[in-house]
Amino acid sequence: MSKKFAFLFPGQGAQEPGMLKEICEAFPEARKVVDEVSAISGLDMTKIMWESEKDVLSRSDNSQMAIMTASLATMKVLESKGITPSASMGFSLGEFPALYAAGVLSFEDVVKVVRVRGQIMQKVCEEIAAANEGHAPGMTAVLGLSLDQVKELCAGIKDAYPANLNSNVQTVVSGTFDALTEVEAKAKEAGARRALRLAVAGPFHSPLMQKAADEFEKAIADVTFNDPKCELFSNVTGKKATSGAEIKKNAVLHLTNPVQWTAEEDELAAVMNEDWQVIEVGPGKVLSGLFAKTAHAEKWSVPSINTVESINEL
C-alpha cells in the first residue's frame, strides 16, 4: 500500500519575517504561487513576508495572507513531487489552506476569502482596542493547567474566554488587554507553568469577534464551498466535515467559537493506519509540537515542512 499523507496547516503566530524566501529561491513553483496571490489580492506578498517588521507582519490583515501564502506555496512544491493530502486540517487561519487542499475552495476564492477575513478581523480588533484606551486585545497561552482549570479561572474574569484547546495542559485564552493581564496573574497563582501573551492581533475564537463574524458572513455569501475531496476536519466541531454547506456555516462560526484541536487530532488518528505520514505544511513548528505531546505520537511523527532541506528529506 502506498503511503498516504495528512496535511496540518498552521495558524496566526507562525509568521516570521523572511518566511518562505529560501523555498521560493529553490523552487520556481513556490515563487509562482506568491506572484499569483499578489496579483489576486493586490498586495505585494514578497514585501509583506520578506521586508515587514514583526509588529507589521503580526497584524491580522498581513499575517493571515502571509501564512496562507507560505502554506499554499509549500503545498504546491510538495504536489510537484507527487505528495498530495488524503486528509487535511488547519489550526485557526490554517483551516483555509486546508479547505483549498481538500478542494472546498478554489485558489482564487481562498485568496479573496482570507484577504477579506484578515481585513475584517483587523478592523474589529482596532475597534476593541480603541474602546479600551488603545490597549490591544489578544490571546494568552496558559501552560500547565487543565482545560477545566482554565475555564474556572476565566469564569471570574470579564471578557476572558478559553479559545484554543491545544492539549490537555495547554489552553489559549482570548480577551481584552485588561482581561488577559488578569488571566496571566491568576494562572500563575493557580500553578500554571507559563502564561504567555501571543503574537496575534486580537481575541480570536471568542464572543468578542461577533461583529467580525457578522461582517464575514456577508462577505462570503456568494462564495462557493464545495464538498471536500479528502478527509477534512473542523475546528468548530472537532469532527469530520462532509458538506460544503456545513463548512461554509462553520467558516463564520469559526470566528467566535473555540478551536477544538485536541478532538481533531483524535479524529484524524481514527482514520489513519501505519501507512500514513502526518506533516505540518507551512511556517513554524507549533502543530508538530502539539501532536508530539499526544498518545498518537507513538505511531506517527510529524515533521515540519518549511525549509528546502525538510522538503528534500520528505
C-alpha positions as CSV (number, residue, x, y, z in Angstrom):
1,M,0.0,0.0,0.0
2,S,1.4,3.4,-0.9
3,K,1.9,6.0,1.8
4,K,-0.9,8.5,2.4
5,F,-0.3,12.0,3.8
6,A,-2.2,14.1,6.3
7,F,-1.5,17.8,5.9
8,L,-1.7,20.1,9.0
9,F,-1.7,23.8,8.4
10,P,-0.5,26.4,11.0
11,G,-2.4,29.5,12.1
12,Q,-1.6,33.0,13.2
13,G,1.5,33.3,15.3
14,A,3.6,31.2,12.9
15,Q,4.6,34.2,10.8
16,E,8.2,35.3,10.8
17,P,10.0,38.0,8.7
18,G,11.8,36.3,5.8
19,M,9.3,33.3,5.7
20,L,9.3,31.2,2.6
21,K,12.1,33.1,0.9
22,E,14.6,30.2,0.8
23,I,11.9,27.9,-0.6
24,C,11.0,30.4,-3.3
25,E,14.6,30.7,-4.3
26,A,14.9,27.0,-4.7
27,F,11.6,26.1,-6.2
28,P,10.1,28.2,-9.0
29,E,6.6,26.8,-8.4
30,A,6.6,28.3,-4.9
31,R,7.5,31.8,-6.3
32,K,4.8,31.4,-8.8
33,V,2.2,30.9,-6.0
34,V,3.5,34.1,-4.3
35,D,3.1,36.1,-7.6
36,E,-0.4,34.7,-8.1
37,V,-1.5,35.6,-4.6
38,S,-0.1,39.1,-5.1
39,A,-2.0,39.5,-8.4
40,I,-5.3,38.3,-7.0
41,S,-5.1,40.2,-3.7
42,G,-3.4,43.4,-4.9
43,L,-0.8,43.0,-2.2
44,D,3.0,42.7,-2.6
45,M,3.4,39.4,-0.8
46,T,7.2,39.5,-1.1
47,K,7.3,42.8,0.7
48,I,4.9,41.7,3.4
49,M,6.7,38.4,4.0
50,W,10.3,39.4,3.5
51,E,10.6,43.1,4.4
52,S,8.0,43.7,7.1
53,E,9.0,44.2,10.8
54,K,7.5,41.7,13.2
55,D,4.8,44.1,14.5
56,V,3.6,44.9,11.0
57,L,3.6,41.2,10.0
58,S,1.6,40.3,13.1
59,R,-1.4,42.4,12.0
60,S,-4.3,40.1,11.1
61,D,-4.6,41.6,7.6
62,N,-0.9,40.8,6.9
63,S,-0.2,37.6,8.9
64,Q,-3.2,35.8,7.6
65,M,-2.2,36.4,4.0
66,A,1.5,35.7,4.7
67,I,0.8,32.3,6.4
68,M,-1.7,31.3,3.8
69,T,0.7,32.1,1.0
70,A,3.5,30.2,2.6
71,S,1.3,27.2,3.2
72,L,-0.1,27.2,-0.4
73,A,3.4,27.7,-1.9
74,T,4.9,24.8,0.1
75,M,1.9,22.6,-0.7
76,K,2.5,23.3,-4.4
77,V,6.1,22.2,-4.2
78,L,5.0,19.0,-2.5
79,E,2.4,18.5,-5.2
80,S,5.2,18.7,-7.8
81,K,6.9,15.9,-6.0
82,G,3.7,13.8,-6.1
83,I,2.8,14.4,-2.4
84,T,-0.8,15.2,-2.0
85,P,-3.2,15.1,1.0
86,S,-5.5,12.2,1.8
87,A,-6.5,14.2,4.9
88,S,-6.4,17.9,5.6
89,M,-6.9,20.1,8.7
90,G,-5.7,23.5,9.8
91,F,-5.4,25.4,13.0
92,S,-7.4,28.6,13.1
93,L,-6.4,30.6,9.9
94,G,-4.8,27.3,8.8
95,E,-8.2,25.9,8.2
96,F,-8.4,28.0,4.9
97,P,-5.4,26.5,3.2
98,A,-6.8,23.2,4.4
99,L,-10.1,24.0,2.6
100,Y,-8.1,24.6,-0.6
101,A,-6.1,21.4,-0.1
102,A,-9.4,19.5,0.2
103,G,-11.0,21.1,-2.9
104,V,-13.6,23.1,-0.9
105,L,-12.3,26.5,-2.1
106,S,-10.7,27.4,-5.4
107,F,-7.3,29.0,-5.4
108,E,-8.7,32.4,-6.3
109,D,-11.5,32.1,-3.7
110,V,-9.3,31.1,-0.9
111,V,-7.0,34.1,-1.5
112,K,-10.0,36.5,-1.7
113,V,-11.7,35.0,1.4
114,V,-8.6,35.2,3.5
115,R,-7.9,38.7,2.3
116,V,-11.3,40.0,3.4
117,R,-11.3,37.9,6.6
118,G,-8.0,39.5,7.7
119,Q,-9.2,43.0,6.9
120,I,-12.4,42.5,8.9
121,M,-10.7,40.9,11.8
122,Q,-8.0,43.6,12.0
123,K,-10.7,46.4,11.9
124,V,-12.7,44.8,14.7
125,C,-9.6,44.3,16.8
126,E,-8.7,48.0,16.4
127,E,-12.2,49.0,17.4
128,I,-11.9,46.8,20.6
129,A,-8.5,48.5,21.3
130,A,-10.0,52.0,20.8
131,A,-12.7,51.2,23.3
132,N,-10.1,50.1,25.9
133,E,-7.9,53.2,25.9
134,G,-5.8,51.9,23.0
135,H,-4.8,48.7,24.7
136,A,-4.9,45.9,22.1
137,P,-6.8,42.8,22.8
138,G,-5.2,39.4,22.1
139,M,-4.5,35.9,23.3
140,T,-2.6,34.3,26.1
141,A,-1.3,30.7,26.1
142,V,-1.7,29.1,29.6
143,L,0.6,26.1,30.0
144,G,0.4,23.6,32.9
145,L,-3.3,23.9,33.8
146,S,-6.1,21.6,32.6
147,L,-8.9,23.0,30.4
148,D,-11.3,22.8,33.4
149,Q,-9.0,24.9,35.5
150,V,-8.7,27.5,32.7
151,K,-12.4,27.6,32.3
152,E,-12.9,28.1,36.0
153,L,-10.3,30.8,36.0
154,C,-11.9,32.7,33.1
155,A,-15.4,32.4,34.5
156,G,-14.4,35.0,37.1
157,I,-12.9,37.5,34.6
158,K,-14.9,39.8,32.3
159,D,-14.1,39.4,28.6
160,A,-11.8,36.3,29.0
161,Y,-12.6,33.2,27.1
162,P,-10.9,29.8,26.5
163,A,-10.3,29.9,22.8
164,N,-7.8,27.3,21.5
165,L,-7.9,23.8,23.1
166,N,-4.4,22.9,22.2
167,S,-3.7,20.0,24.5
168,N,-4.6,18.6,27.9
169,V,-2.3,21.1,29.6
170,Q,-2.3,24.0,27.1
171,T,-5.2,26.3,26.5
172,V,-5.1,29.6,24.8
173,V,-7.4,32.4,26.2
174,S,-8.8,35.3,24.2
175,G,-9.7,38.6,25.8
176,T,-9.2,42.3,26.1
177,F,-5.8,43.6,27.2
178,D,-7.0,44.1,30.8
179,A,-8.7,40.6,30.9
180,L,-5.5,38.9,29.7
181,T,-3.4,40.7,32.2
182,E,-5.7,39.4,35.0
183,V,-5.7,35.9,33.4
184,E,-1.9,35.8,33.4
185,A,-1.6,36.8,37.0
186,K,-4.3,34.4,38.2
187,A,-2.9,31.5,36.1
188,K,0.5,31.8,37.7
189,E,-1.2,31.9,41.2
190,A,-3.1,28.7,40.2
191,G,0.2,26.9,39.4
192,A,0.5,27.4,35.7
193,R,4.0,26.7,34.3
194,R,3.7,29.7,32.0
195,A,1.2,32.3,30.8
196,L,2.5,33.7,27.6
197,R,0.9,36.6,25.5
198,L,0.9,35.5,21.8
199,A,2.0,37.5,18.7
200,V,-1.5,37.8,17.4
201,A,-3.7,40.9,16.8
202,G,-6.9,40.0,18.5
203,P,-9.2,37.9,20.8
204,F,-9.9,35.3,18.1
205,H,-12.4,32.4,18.5
206,S,-14.3,34.2,21.2
207,P,-17.6,36.2,21.5
208,L,-15.6,39.4,21.2
209,M,-15.3,38.7,17.5
210,Q,-19.1,38.5,16.9
211,K,-19.1,41.7,14.8
212,A,-16.4,40.3,12.6
213,A,-18.4,37.1,12.2
214,D,-21.4,39.1,11.1
215,E,-19.4,41.0,8.5
216,F,-17.6,37.9,7.3
217,E,-20.9,36.1,6.8
218,K,-22.0,38.8,4.4
219,A,-18.6,38.9,2.6
220,I,-18.7,35.2,1.7
221,A,-22.4,34.9,0.9
222,D,-21.7,34.4,-2.8
223,V,-18.6,32.2,-2.5
224,T,-18.9,28.6,-3.5
225,F,-17.9,26.0,-0.9
226,N,-17.6,22.5,-2.4
227,D,-17.9,19.2,-0.7
228,P,-14.4,18.0,0.4
229,K,-12.5,15.6,-1.8
230,C,-10.4,14.2,1.0
231,E,-10.8,13.7,4.8
232,L,-11.3,17.1,6.3
233,F,-11.7,18.1,9.9
234,S,-13.4,21.2,11.5
235,N,-12.1,23.5,14.2
236,V,-15.6,24.3,15.2
237,T,-16.9,20.7,15.8
238,G,-13.7,18.8,16.2
239,K,-15.1,16.2,13.8
240,K,-15.0,15.4,10.1
241,A,-16.7,17.9,7.8
242,T,-18.5,16.4,4.9
243,S,-20.5,19.0,3.1
244,G,-19.8,22.4,1.6
245,A,-22.8,23.9,3.2
246,E,-21.7,22.8,6.7
247,I,-18.2,24.1,6.0
248,K,-19.4,27.5,4.9
249,K,-21.5,27.8,8.0
250,N,-18.6,26.8,10.2
251,A,-16.3,29.3,8.5
252,V,-18.4,32.0,10.1
253,L,-18.8,30.2,13.5
254,H,-15.0,29.8,13.4
255,L,-14.5,33.4,14.4
256,T,-16.4,33.2,17.7
257,N,-16.1,29.5,18.7
258,P,-13.1,27.7,20.3
259,V,-10.6,25.7,18.2
260,Q,-11.3,22.0,19.1
261,W,-7.8,20.9,18.1
262,T,-7.3,18.0,20.5
263,A,-10.6,16.5,19.3
264,E,-9.4,16.9,15.7
265,E,-6.2,15.1,16.4
266,D,-8.2,12.2,17.8
267,E,-10.5,12.2,14.8
268,L,-7.5,12.2,12.4
269,A,-5.8,9.4,14.2
270,A,-9.0,7.3,13.8
271,V,-8.9,7.3,10.0
272,M,-5.1,6.6,9.7
273,N,-3.1,3.4,9.9
274,E,0.7,2.8,9.9
275,D,1.0,3.6,6.2
276,W,0.1,7.2,6.8
277,Q,2.5,10.1,7.3
278,V,1.4,13.3,9.1
279,I,3.2,16.6,8.1
280,E,2.9,20.2,9.1
281,V,2.9,22.3,5.9
282,G,3.8,25.9,6.3
283,P,5.8,28.2,8.7
284,G,6.6,27.3,12.3
285,K,6.6,24.1,14.3
286,V,3.6,24.6,16.6
287,L,1.4,21.8,15.3
288,S,4.2,19.2,15.1
289,G,5.0,20.1,18.7
290,L,1.4,19.7,19.9
291,F,1.0,16.3,18.1
292,A,4.2,15.1,19.7
293,K,2.6,15.5,23.1
294,T,-0.4,13.3,22.3
295,A,-0.6,9.5,22.6
296,H,-0.7,9.4,18.8
297,A,2.9,10.3,18.6
298,E,3.8,6.7,19.4
299,K,2.6,5.8,15.9
300,W,3.2,8.9,13.8
301,S,5.9,11.6,14.0
302,V,5.1,15.0,12.4
303,P,7.9,16.8,10.6
304,S,7.5,20.5,9.9
305,I,7.9,21.1,6.2
306,N,9.1,24.7,5.9
307,T,12.6,24.6,4.6
308,V,14.3,23.4,1.4
309,E,16.0,20.7,3.5
310,S,12.8,19.4,5.0
311,I,11.2,19.3,1.6
312,N,14.1,17.3,0.1
313,E,14.1,14.9,3.0
314,L,10.4,14.0,2.8
